[in-house]
Amino acid sequence: MVCPPAPRKGLSAGTLCGLCADVLGSPAKRGYVPPMPALPSIGRDHAVIAMIHLRALPGTPAHEGGIGPILDGALREARIYRSAGVDALMLENMHDTPYLRGAVGPEITAAMAVVCAAVKQAARLPCGVQVLAGANREALALALAAGLDFVRVEGFVFAHVGDEGLHQSCAAELLRYRRQIGADAIDLLADIKKKHSAHAITADVSLEETARAAELFRADAVVVTGAATGEPTSPAELDAVRGAVSLPVLVGSGVTLENLERYVDRADALIVGSHLKEGGRWANEVSADRAARFMDRVRELRG
């Protein structure tokens, strides 16, 4: 029996929502963790989405040790983040370099679904996923299987050139696929003019126009980034995008304890990864101290 799509309660309503509890039957029997409550007043309360960069997955050049160490590491970081008081988690296969373009194998999708489901159950926080590079269909499928709440999407509108080559837009196919598999309750956070990419082919299309196209094509939120992982996002660009669309606008890179105040009144949520790692480097493990100090400051700003 297929559960009908849950009513949408998108980010624009101040939530990151997931599947209805009936999808996998009885939670007690299946071990399913129902979607978490809404993030606290996205925008006014500066919601923080903390990154878990999974160790290299099966079949990728840097993989070693099987699924166990990947799962253990993800759960350890989830516990640190929950203790620090973050509002949501997002998992990503950042160590799978070099990335495939636009799709990944079933071994990646299956492994990530297992890890994501375990993290969601342990953390009891809203959780999302991104599958590099631009494997948005696989990300949506595993999010459905793992009971996740949102997917970060590359190449939602317009084309761009990434390290992996040319990425075409995916909005039309992805939204139809979301409807086909009954995953309408999973929010799509669309990167616009994303980091680690060349945008010469859309040089005559502004960031604001790109954001408006994402809104027209039914994204649930847009993500604005710097030029690379850990690079600060431009406050001026954030202001321009906020003025162009009614969608929630998220900061996707470069937020630190030192520059936090630049963003809290400009963004509806902050995706934070590198700054919360040892030494402020994305490839390192999460630092409990850095995460705690960052969230302490967030709570001060929340008043």
KOLTI-952988 format. One line per 4 residues: their letters; for each residue x, y, z of N, C-alpha, C. Coordinates in Angstrom, 3 decimals. Layout:
% residues N
a = X/Y/Z/X/Y/Z/X/Y/Z; ... .
//
This chain:
% residues 303
mvcp = 0.849/-1.197/0.000/0.000/0.000/0.000/0.874/1.233/0.000; 0.570/2.182/-0.880/1.354/3.405/-0.969/0.662/4.507/-0.196; 1.411/5.136/0.682/0.852/6.225/1.477/0.707/7.465/0.620; -0.419/8.159/0.631/-0.568/9.399/-0.141/0.393/10.447/0.367 .
papr = 0.795/11.381/-0.529/1.723/12.426/-0.097/1.181/13.211/1.079; 2.077/13.505/2.029/1.681/14.333/3.165/1.469/15.762/2.707; 0.620/16.527/3.402/0.445/17.932/3.048/1.773/18.646/3.112; 2.029/19.534/2.127/3.263/20.277/2.132/3.261/21.278/3.282 .
kgls = 4.372/21.348/3.984/4.582/22.352/5.014/5.971/22.900/4.774; 6.151/23.530/3.613/7.487/23.866/3.153/8.188/24.869/4.019; 9.437/25.127/3.654/10.250/26.076/4.400/9.604/27.443/4.466; 8.823/27.775/3.436/8.195/29.086/3.451/7.229/29.231/4.620 .
agtl = 6.779/28.114/5.146/5.901/28.153/6.317/6.678/27.997/7.616; 8.026/28.019/7.482/8.847/27.955/8.673/9.170/26.543/9.120; 9.136/25.584/8.175/9.414/24.206/8.568/10.320/23.545/7.559; 10.960/22.476/8.001/11.575/21.494/7.114/10.850/20.189/7.438 .
cglc = 9.975/19.737/6.533/9.149/18.606/6.908/9.513/17.375/6.109; 9.079/16.224/6.575/9.405/14.964/5.920/8.174/14.139/5.644; 8.337/12.847/5.715/7.270/11.930/5.355/6.228/11.810/6.451; 5.030/11.445/6.067/4.042/11.164/7.103/4.414/9.855/7.789 .
advl = 4.003/9.703/9.022/4.445/8.568/9.835/3.924/7.238/9.313; 2.949/7.267/8.387/2.363/6.014/7.933/3.163/5.348/6.821; 4.174/6.009/6.275/4.851/5.481/5.099/5.405/4.094/5.350; 6.015/3.900/6.519/6.629/2.604/6.811/5.825/1.802/7.833 .
gspa = 4.561/2.143/7.984/3.735/1.396/8.913/3.976/1.824/10.340; 3.824/0.902/11.265/3.942/1.190/12.687/5.364/1.578/13.045; 5.587/2.799/13.598/6.929/3.179/14.005/7.540/2.201/14.985; 6.750/1.686/15.894/7.288/0.770/16.897/7.785/-0.520/16.255 .
krgy = 7.058/-0.994/15.226/7.427/-2.256/14.598/8.592/-2.080/13.631; 8.656/-0.947/12.945/9.649/-0.765/11.894/10.875/0.010/12.350; 10.849/0.594/13.538/11.968/1.413/13.973/12.018/2.757/13.273; 10.916/3.143/12.646/10.867/4.393/11.886/10.769/5.588/12.825 .
vppm = 11.520/6.629/12.509/11.475/7.847/13.314/10.625/8.877/12.574; 9.468/9.271/13.099/8.625/10.237/12.417/9.354/11.567/12.243; 8.910/12.394/11.265/9.540/13.686/11.064/9.566/14.512/12.337; 10.637/15.265/12.498/10.784/16.094/13.680/9.908/17.349/13.582 .
palp = 9.677/18.011/14.717/8.912/19.251/14.677/9.619/20.310/13.839; 8.909/21.363/13.525/9.457/22.440/12.706/10.708/23.031/13.333; 11.631/23.477/12.485/12.766/24.223/12.990/12.258/25.483/13.682; 12.953/25.951/14.696/12.446/27.086/15.471/12.480/28.389/14.678 .
sigr = 11.330/28.830/14.271/11.157/30.142/13.634/12.297/30.488/12.695; 12.377/29.752/11.599/13.458/30.009/10.638/13.500/31.495/10.329; 14.705/32.057/10.338/14.880/33.474/10.107/15.124/34.170/11.418; 14.065/34.387/12.184/14.209/35.125/13.444/15.126/34.389/14.430 .
dhav = 15.091/33.077/14.409/15.904/32.323/15.353/17.161/31.730/14.731; 17.486/32.118/13.510/18.773/31.782/12.895/19.037/30.286/12.929; 18.195/29.497/12.288/18.340/28.049/12.305/19.679/27.625/11.709; 20.318/26.661/12.344/21.632/26.169/11.926/21.496/24.729/11.442 .
iami = 21.895/24.490/10.193/21.945/23.150/9.612/23.413/22.747/9.554; 23.805/21.769/10.353/25.207/21.377/10.474/25.521/20.212/9.539; 26.715/20.261/8.940/27.113/19.281/7.936/27.839/18.080/8.536; 27.465/16.900/8.053/28.216/15.672/8.292/28.775/15.219/6.946 .
hlra = 30.094/15.298/6.787/30.748/14.873/5.553/31.168/13.411/5.716; 30.434/12.520/5.090/30.676/11.094/5.253/32.051/10.695/4.721; 32.660/9.713/5.374/33.902/9.148/4.837/33.626/8.555/3.457; 34.693/8.343/2.690/34.554/7.843/1.320/33.736/6.560/1.280 .
lpgt = 32.768/6.543/0.384/31.788/5.450/0.308/32.282/4.305/-0.582; 31.627/3.150/-0.510/32.077/1.982/-1.277/32.199/2.275/-2.768; 33.289/1.763/-3.347/33.511/1.915/-4.777/34.242/3.176/-5.178; 34.450/4.109/-4.238/35.166/5.338/-4.566/36.654/5.170/-4.252 .
pahe = 37.517/5.966/-4.888/38.962/5.751/-4.765/39.504/5.764/-3.344; 38.938/6.558/-2.453/39.488/6.673/-1.105/38.796/5.761/-0.090; 37.863/4.923/-0.554/37.123/4.089/0.403/38.001/3.013/1.017; 37.818/2.807/2.304/38.474/1.697/2.994/37.699/1.367/4.257 .
ggig = 37.731/0.110/4.642/37.174/-0.272/5.941/35.719/-0.649/5.972; 35.016/-0.584/4.841/33.621/-0.978/4.836/32.677/0.083/5.392; 31.422/-0.303/5.574/30.379/0.630/6.005/30.507/0.993/7.485; 31.016/0.081/8.299/31.056/0.294/9.738/31.695/1.599/10.164 .
pild = 32.925/1.902/9.729/33.547/3.166/10.130/32.795/4.393/9.633; 32.165/4.288/8.466/31.385/5.417/7.935/30.194/5.695/8.852; 29.495/4.634/9.211/28.333/4.773/10.089/28.746/5.262/11.470; 29.796/4.680/12.020/30.242/5.090/13.356/30.634/6.556/13.381 .
galr = 31.362/7.007/12.357/31.777/8.411/12.301/30.598/9.356/12.189; 29.622/8.992/11.349/28.446/9.836/11.181/27.646/9.934/12.473; 27.480/8.823/13.162/26.731/8.844/14.415/27.465/9.634/15.492; 28.770/9.523/15.534/29.544/10.288/16.509/29.380/11.795/16.272 .
eari = 29.450/12.214/15.013/29.297/13.637/14.715/27.875/14.104/14.969; 26.896/13.253/14.687/25.504/13.610/14.968/25.296/13.844/16.460; 25.908/13.003/17.297/25.776/13.179/18.745/26.421/14.482/19.211; 27.572/14.818/18.638/28.235/16.082/18.988/27.344/17.255/18.625 .
yrsa = 26.791/17.214/17.434/25.942/18.324/16.973/24.676/18.442/17.818; 24.074/17.308/18.117/22.852/17.357/18.945/23.160/17.941/20.314; 24.284/17.536/20.898/24.683/18.064/22.199/24.935/19.562/22.143; 25.486/20.035/21.026/25.757/21.468/20.876/24.473/22.271/20.675 .
gvda = 23.418/21.617/20.191/22.139/22.305/20.034/21.823/22.795/18.642; 22.412/22.156/17.595/22.074/22.576/16.238/20.613/22.242/15.953; 20.067/22.852/14.900/18.648/22.697/14.600/18.354/21.580/13.612; 19.332/21.241/12.776/19.129/20.215/11.755/20.487/19.719/11.291 .
lmle = 20.484/18.580/10.610/21.706/17.987/10.075/21.560/17.772/8.572; 22.692/17.843/7.877/22.706/17.456/6.467/23.935/16.593/6.217; 23.721/15.475/5.526/24.796/14.545/5.222/25.189/14.662/3.755; 26.483/14.465/3.482/26.998/14.658/2.129/28.191/13.733/1.906 .
nmhd = 28.357/13.253/0.682/29.452/12.350/0.324/30.668/13.128/-0.177; 31.123/14.072/0.630/32.168/15.012/0.218/33.519/14.329/-0.036; 33.766/13.176/0.594/35.062/12.503/0.447/35.112/11.570/-0.762; 34.061/11.563/-1.583/34.002/10.636/-2.716/34.715/11.148/-3.961 .
tpyl = 35.728/11.957/-3.800/36.430/12.525/-4.956/37.169/11.441/-5.736; 37.296/11.611/-7.080/36.626/12.620/-7.898/35.152/12.254/-8.091; 34.298/13.265/-8.155/32.860/13.027/-8.203/32.389/12.627/-9.595; 31.401/11.746/-9.620/30.680/11.463/-10.842/29.745/12.629/-11.145 .
rgav = 29.337/12.760/-12.397/28.494/13.893/-12.794/27.062/13.441/-13.017; 26.161/13.950/-12.171/24.734/13.800/-12.419/24.115/12.496/-11.987; 24.911/11.534/-11.555/24.364/10.247/-11.111/25.450/9.511/-10.340; 25.029/8.608/-9.454/25.958/7.726/-8.740/25.411/6.308/-8.812 .
gpei = 26.254/5.338/-8.480/25.837/3.950/-8.534/24.947/3.556/-7.373; 24.291/2.403/-7.496/23.407/1.930/-6.422/24.148/1.676/-5.121; 25.457/1.384/-5.201/26.211/1.159/-3.973/26.309/2.427/-3.131; 26.374/3.590/-3.775/26.427/4.870/-3.061/25.057/5.191/-2.475 .
taam = 24.022/5.052/-3.300/22.663/5.350/-2.844/22.274/4.463/-1.667; 22.587/3.165/-1.766/22.219/2.232/-0.701/22.979/2.534/0.582; 24.286/2.757/0.465/25.092/3.025/1.655/24.648/4.303/2.346; 24.392/5.346/1.558/23.966/6.613/2.153/22.593/6.487/2.795 .
avvc = 21.703/5.707/2.198/20.371/5.529/2.788/20.471/4.869/4.153; 21.337/3.847/4.271/21.521/3.163/5.548/22.055/4.123/6.605; 23.097/4.884/6.241/23.715/5.805/7.198/22.753/6.933/7.566; 22.084/7.484/6.569/21.161/8.592/6.831/20.014/8.165/7.743 .
aavk = 19.479/6.975/7.515/18.383/6.487/8.357/18.848/6.323/9.803; 20.058/5.812/9.980/20.581/5.627/11.337/20.815/6.964/12.026; 21.341/7.931/11.296/21.571/9.259/11.872/20.253/9.918/12.244; 19.275/9.818/11.366/17.969/10.422/11.648/17.358/9.819/12.926 .
qaar = 17.459/8.505/13.057/16.871/7.854/14.214/17.611/8.228/15.491; 18.949/8.320/15.414/19.745/8.625/16.603/19.659/10.085/17.004; 19.694/10.976/16.015/19.764/12.413/16.313/18.409/13.002/16.674; 17.342/12.450/16.100/15.995/12.971/16.309/15.943/14.467/16.020 .
lpcg = 16.516/14.817/14.873/16.502/16.183/14.365/16.059/16.134/12.907; 15.565/17.245/12.367/15.357/17.293/10.920/16.677/17.001/10.210; 16.628/16.181/9.172/17.839/15.776/8.457/17.625/15.878/6.953; 18.714/16.215/6.262/18.690/16.277/4.808/19.937/15.650/4.232 .
vqvl = 20.012/15.670/2.899/21.137/15.016/2.227/21.467/15.758/0.939; 22.742/15.697/0.556/23.179/16.103/-0.771/24.087/15.007/-1.297; 23.875/14.603/-2.552/24.712/13.583/-3.173/25.483/14.221/-4.320; 26.794/14.267/-4.159/27.663/14.873/-5.158/28.005/13.844/-6.241 .
agan = 28.099/14.390/-7.478/27.858/15.779/-7.847/26.608/15.859/-8.714; 25.614/16.542/-8.169/24.374/16.718/-8.899/23.544/15.453/-9.030; 23.755/14.473/-8.138/22.963/13.241/-8.186/21.664/13.465/-7.412; 20.843/14.333/-7.932/19.670/14.804/-7.197/18.548/13.773/-7.155 .
real = 18.406/13.012/-8.196/17.378/11.965/-8.214/17.695/10.898/-7.165; 18.966/10.476/-7.114/19.375/9.498/-6.117/19.201/10.054/-4.704; 19.512/11.335/-4.531/19.357/11.964/-3.220/17.901/11.950/-2.776; 17.003/12.232/-3.691/15.577/12.239/-3.355/15.087/10.834/-3.016 .
alal = 15.550/9.843/-3.778/15.131/8.464/-3.514/15.612/7.993/-2.150; 16.867/8.273/-1.827/17.377/7.799/-0.526/16.772/8.601/0.617; 16.451/9.868/0.362/15.775/10.658/1.392/14.409/10.066/1.721; 13.714/9.607/0.707/12.415/8.956/0.935/12.591/7.678/1.745 .
aagl = 13.569/6.870/1.354/13.790/5.597/2.028/14.221/5.786/3.482; 15.008/6.846/3.742/15.566/7.071/5.083/14.702/7.959/5.957; 13.587/8.454/5.429/12.710/9.320/6.208/13.280/10.693/6.446; 14.051/11.214/5.477/14.659/12.532/5.634/13.667/13.629/5.271 .
dfvr = 14.086/14.865/5.521/13.178/16.005/5.423/13.461/16.945/4.251; 14.704/16.951/3.764/15.039/17.866/2.676/16.241/17.352/1.910; 16.377/17.865/0.671/17.494/17.532/-0.209/18.076/18.836/-0.739; 19.400/18.941/-0.705/20.074/20.077/-1.327/20.391/19.709/-2.770 .
vegf = 19.971/20.574/-3.706/19.969/20.237/-5.124/20.925/21.157/-5.888; 21.795/20.547/-6.675/22.643/21.299/-7.595/21.975/21.361/-8.967; 22.195/22.464/-9.693/21.728/22.549/-11.069/20.229/22.506/-11.204; 19.520/23.120/-10.292/18.054/23.094/-10.347/17.554/23.856/-11.573 .
vfah = 18.091/25.041/-11.798/17.753/25.823/-12.992/19.037/26.286/-13.677; 18.975/26.470/-14.974/20.102/26.850/-15.813/21.203/25.785/-15.771; 22.157/25.920/-16.650/23.296/25.005/-16.703/24.520/25.687/-16.106; 25.467/24.870/-15.644/26.744/25.400/-15.193/27.817/24.346/-15.437 .
vgde = 29.065/24.759/-15.340/30.179/23.840/-15.520/30.847/23.628/-14.176; 30.840/22.384/-13.712/31.516/22.037/-12.475/32.835/21.349/-12.747; 33.524/20.948/-11.677/34.762/20.190/-11.849/34.534/18.959/-12.718; 33.327/18.421/-12.655/33.008/17.159/-13.314/32.588/17.340/-14.772 .
glhq = 32.326/18.580/-15.197/31.850/18.838/-16.542/30.546/19.613/-16.529; 29.817/19.541/-17.621/28.605/20.334/-17.802/27.419/19.706/-17.078; 26.778/20.509/-16.214/25.559/20.091/-15.516/24.367/20.825/-16.129; 23.369/20.076/-16.554/22.149/20.660/-17.075/21.140/20.846/-15.938 .
scaa = 20.149/21.698/-16.173/19.120/21.916/-15.160/18.295/20.643/-14.963; 17.713/20.505/-13.766/17.027/19.246/-13.433/15.624/19.444/-12.886; 15.162/20.678/-12.742/13.921/20.937/-12.006/12.735/20.152/-12.554; 12.551/20.171/-13.864/11.355/19.545/-14.443/11.318/18.053/-14.160 .
ellr = 12.444/17.372/-14.420/12.481/15.937/-14.189/12.406/15.607/-12.702; 13.082/16.402/-11.867/13.148/16.083/-10.448/11.798/16.250/-9.765; 11.067/17.309/-10.087/9.760/17.494/-9.465/8.761/16.447/-9.926; 8.866/16.017/-11.168/7.995/14.938/-11.629/8.346/13.624/-10.928 .
yrrq = 9.629/13.388/-10.729/10.048/12.190/-10.022/9.592/12.233/-8.568; 9.689/13.405/-7.946/9.226/13.545/-6.566/7.743/13.205/-6.454; 6.952/13.672/-7.396/5.522/13.348/-7.390/5.300/11.860/-7.645; 6.060/11.287/-8.574/5.896/9.875/-8.945/6.133/8.944/-7.768 .
igad = 7.140/9.243/-6.928/7.467/8.331/-5.832/6.780/8.717/-4.518; 5.933/9.743/-4.550/5.197/10.125/-3.350/6.051/10.822/-2.316; 7.006/11.639/-2.781/7.937/12.317/-1.873/7.723/13.825/-1.843; 6.486/14.264/-2.073/6.212/15.699/-2.133/6.531/16.423/-0.831 .
aidl = 6.562/15.705/0.280/6.821/16.352/1.562/8.305/16.608/1.801; 9.173/16.140/0.925/10.617/16.374/1.055/10.963/17.667/0.340; 11.503/18.627/1.083/11.806/19.942/0.530/13.060/19.924/-0.326; 13.057/20.750/-1.369/14.190/20.887/-2.272/14.842/22.248/-2.058 .
ladi = 16.077/22.243/-1.553/16.844/23.456/-1.325/17.780/23.633/-2.516; 17.511/24.608/-3.345/18.195/24.730/-4.635/19.365/25.700/-4.559; 20.564/25.195/-4.859/21.715/26.082/-5.018/21.544/26.925/-6.269; 21.899/28.195/-6.189/21.880/29.058/-7.365/23.278/29.637/-7.563 .
kkkh = 23.774/29.574/-8.811/25.148/29.993/-9.128/26.112/29.373/-8.118; 26.075/28.065/-7.994/26.705/27.345/-6.895/28.226/27.446/-6.899; 28.788/27.161/-5.728/30.234/27.167/-5.535/30.897/26.062/-6.359; 32.216/26.177/-6.506/33.019/25.200/-7.251/32.521/25.037/-8.685 .
saha = 32.058/26.123/-9.283/31.507/26.036/-10.632/31.831/27.292/-11.426; 31.854/27.129/-12.734/31.987/28.264/-13.649/30.612/28.592/-14.205; 30.302/29.870/-14.258/28.978/30.305/-14.708/29.072/31.245/-15.913; 30.116/31.059/-16.702/30.293/31.912/-17.877/29.147/31.749/-18.866 .
itad = 28.595/30.533/-18.966/27.518/30.314/-19.941/26.226/31.006/-19.535; 26.146/31.445/-18.275/24.973/32.221/-17.840/25.420/33.588/-17.303; 26.493/34.098/-17.873/27.022/35.378/-17.401/26.031/36.518/-17.588; 25.116/36.377/-18.543/24.118/37.415/-18.767/22.863/37.203/-17.934 .
vsle = 22.891/36.222/-17.032/21.772/35.959/-16.131/22.246/36.262/-14.708; 21.621/37.214/-14.055/22.068/37.624/-12.725/21.694/36.581/-11.672; 22.312/36.718/-10.500/21.969/35.847/-9.372/20.501/36.002/-9.013; 20.002/37.234/-9.053/18.593/37.471/-8.728/17.664/36.804/-9.740 .
etar = 18.015/36.896/-11.027/17.202/36.238/-12.048/17.214/34.725/-11.871; 18.367/34.193/-11.508/18.467/32.752/-11.264/17.574/32.346/-10.098; 17.577/33.158/-9.036/16.714/32.879/-7.887/15.237/32.930/-8.291; 14.885/33.909/-9.108/13.492/34.000/-9.548/13.100/32.798/-10.399 .
aael = 14.028/32.309/-11.215/13.752/31.111/-12.013/13.543/29.900/-11.113; 14.351/29.781/-10.067/14.182/28.676/-9.121/12.823/28.756/-8.437; 12.388/29.964/-8.102/11.070/30.136/-7.489/9.972/29.751/-8.463; 10.096/30.194/-9.705/9.113/29.851/-10.731/9.027/28.346/-10.928 .
frad = 10.172/27.684/-10.829/10.234/26.242/-11.053/10.000/25.436/-9.771; 9.459/26.089/-8.736/8.907/25.412/-7.557/9.949/24.862/-6.591; 11.109/25.511/-6.493/12.021/25.182/-5.395/11.357/25.565/-4.081; 11.759/24.907/-2.999/11.222/25.235/-1.677/12.067/26.280/-0.967 .
avvv = 13.311/26.435/-1.384/14.223/27.445/-0.833/15.396/27.567/-1.789; 16.145/28.651/-1.674/17.356/28.808/-2.475/18.554/28.960/-1.550; 19.713/28.498/-2.028/20.951/28.524/-1.259/21.962/29.395/-1.994; 22.519/30.359/-1.275/23.528/31.265/-1.834/24.863/30.946/-1.173 .
tgaa = 25.931/30.832/-1.976/27.231/30.426/-1.448/28.333/31.386/-1.894; 29.523/31.177/-1.290/30.728/31.793/-1.794/31.254/31.001/-2.974; 32.510/31.261/-3.368/33.059/30.611/-4.550/33.457/29.160/-4.299; 33.718/28.807/-3.039/34.182/27.454/-2.724/33.774/27.108/-1.304 .
tgep = 33.931/25.814/-0.946/33.637/25.366/0.411/34.448/26.183/1.412; 33.770/26.715/2.425/34.435/27.524/3.432/34.604/28.981/3.071; 34.324/29.349/1.813/34.454/30.747/1.379/33.208/31.518/1.800; 33.385/32.703/2.408/32.222/33.463/2.879/31.257/33.830/1.756 .
tspa = 29.993/33.750/2.057/28.941/34.196/1.149/28.845/35.705/1.213; 28.610/36.333/0.076/28.520/37.789/0.021/27.229/38.287/0.669; 27.321/39.132/1.700/26.098/39.706/2.283/25.285/40.491/1.268; 25.973/41.180/0.351/25.259/41.960/-0.669/24.459/41.037/-1.588 .
elda = 25.032/39.902/-1.942/24.308/38.953/-2.782/23.104/38.373/-2.045; 23.273/38.106/-0.756/22.142/37.633/0.042/21.008/38.652/0.036; 21.360/39.915/0.241/20.354/40.973/0.244/19.630/41.042/-1.102; 20.400/40.913/-2.191/19.806/40.992/-3.521/18.833/39.844/-3.762 .
vrga = 19.212/38.649/-3.345/18.335/37.490/-3.547/17.096/37.603/-2.673; 17.250/38.033/-1.436/16.086/38.194/-0.553/15.091/39.195/-1.129; 15.624/40.205/-1.803/14.738/41.185/-2.409/14.077/40.708/-3.684; 14.583/39.606/-4.243/14.095/39.138/-5.532/13.028/38.056/-5.420 .
vslp = 13.029/37.295/-4.316/12.112/36.157/-4.197/11.426/36.163/-2.839; 10.335/35.419/-2.764/9.642/35.247/-1.489/10.035/33.936/-0.816; 10.860/33.139/-1.472/11.320/31.881/-0.885/12.271/32.140/0.271; 12.409/31.190/1.184/13.487/31.272/2.175/14.844/31.267/1.483 .
vlvg = 15.779/32.020/2.038/17.128/32.124/1.477/18.117/31.616/2.518; 18.925/30.639/2.143/19.888/30.028/3.050/21.304/30.411/2.658; 22.178/30.562/3.656/23.608/30.732/3.421/24.221/29.347/3.318; 24.991/29.103/2.251/25.501/27.772/2.008/26.982/27.576/2.220 .
sgvt = 27.718/28.624/2.571/29.152/28.438/2.811/29.727/29.623/3.572; 30.817/29.347/4.297/31.659/30.399/4.848/31.206/31.037/6.142; 30.197/30.481/6.817/29.756/31.066/8.086/30.722/30.626/9.191; 31.175/31.590/9.994/32.068/31.315/11.113/31.571/32.035/12.353 .
lenl = 32.184/31.714/13.475/31.856/32.412/14.713/32.122/33.899/14.580; 33.174/34.227/13.832/33.589/35.620/13.711/32.671/36.440/12.798; 32.095/35.803/11.762/31.266/36.579/10.831/29.777/36.284/10.964; 29.400/35.527/11.971/28.023/35.085/12.147/27.025/36.239/12.088 .
eryv = 27.365/37.353/12.719/26.421/38.469/12.801/26.133/39.100/11.447; 26.993/38.872/10.455/26.719/39.401/9.115/25.514/38.720/8.481; 25.242/37.505/8.919/24.268/36.684/8.218/22.945/36.484/8.944; 22.932/36.599/10.248/21.738/36.176/10.978/20.499/36.990/10.637 .
drad = 20.673/38.252/10.271/19.506/39.054/9.918/19.228/39.050/8.426; 20.067/38.339/7.668/19.912/38.309/6.213/19.388/36.972/5.706; 19.635/35.904/6.458/19.330/34.559/5.966/18.265/33.891/6.824; 17.520/32.987/6.208/16.504/32.226/6.926/17.089/31.018/7.633 .
aliv = 18.232/30.544/7.183/18.941/29.455/7.855/20.386/29.457/7.381; 21.258/28.849/8.184/22.687/28.819/7.903/23.136/27.379/7.796; 23.738/27.020/6.661/24.348/25.703/6.509/25.819/25.857/6.882; 26.253/25.141/7.920/27.597/25.345/8.465/28.328/24.007/8.523 .
gshl = 29.530/23.963/7.953/30.315/22.746/7.965/31.748/22.983/8.389; 32.529/23.629/7.521/33.970/23.768/7.742/34.302/24.354/9.102; 33.604/25.397/9.513/33.954/26.083/10.751/33.785/25.184/11.974; 32.938/24.179/11.890/32.668/23.313/13.031/33.625/22.122/13.105 .
kegg = 34.550/22.038/12.155/35.522/20.953/12.128/36.824/21.381/12.804; 37.644/20.406/13.183/38.947/20.686/13.776/39.762/21.559/12.826; 40.267/22.675/13.353/41.056/23.583/12.540/40.270/24.354/11.506; 38.947/24.218/11.503/38.129/24.934/10.523/38.244/24.395/9.108 .
rwan = 38.650/23.127/8.964/38.810/22.505/7.643/37.767/21.414/7.459; 37.085/21.452/6.315/35.952/20.560/6.086/36.338/19.085/6.174; 37.572/18.725/5.798/37.962/17.321/5.740/38.239/16.718/7.113; 38.330/17.544/8.144/38.618/17.048/9.489/37.338/16.621/10.210 .
evsa = 37.524/15.990/11.363/36.375/15.583/12.165/35.744/16.780/12.869; 34.489/16.630/13.245/33.787/17.702/13.950/34.441/17.944/15.310; 34.574/19.216/15.653/35.115/19.617/16.948/33.966/19.928/17.902; 33.876/19.194/19.003/32.818/19.453/19.981/32.939/20.860/20.541 .
draa = 34.161/21.316/20.756/34.371/22.647/21.312/33.933/23.737/20.342; 34.328/23.609/19.083/33.952/24.624/18.099/32.439/24.651/17.889; 31.824/23.468/17.843/30.373/23.407/17.669/29.652/24.033/18.857; 30.128/23.754/20.065/29.490/24.299/21.264/29.620/25.816/21.321 .
rfmd = 30.818/26.325/21.012/31.014/27.779/21.070/30.198/28.489/19.995; 30.095/27.879/18.824/29.299/28.475/17.751/27.831/28.552/18.153; 27.284/27.462/18.668/25.877/27.450/19.036/25.605/28.309/20.268; 26.577/28.447/21.159/26.413/29.373/22.280/26.201/30.788/21.756 .
rvre = 26.976/31.154/20.756/26.834/32.499/20.174/25.505/32.653/19.438; 25.080/31.604/18.759/23.768/31.651/18.095/22.669/31.900/19.123; 22.752/31.219/20.249/21.726/31.393/21.275/21.772/32.804/21.872; 22.951/33.370/21.991/23.055/34.761/22.454/22.343/35.698/21.493 .
lrg = 22.532/35.478/20.202/21.906/36.331/19.203/20.389/36.117/19.158; 19.957/34.929/19.510/18.518/34.675/19.568/17.886/35.401/20.762; 18.708/35.789/21.729/18.192/36.524/22.872/17.528/35.636/23.887 .
//
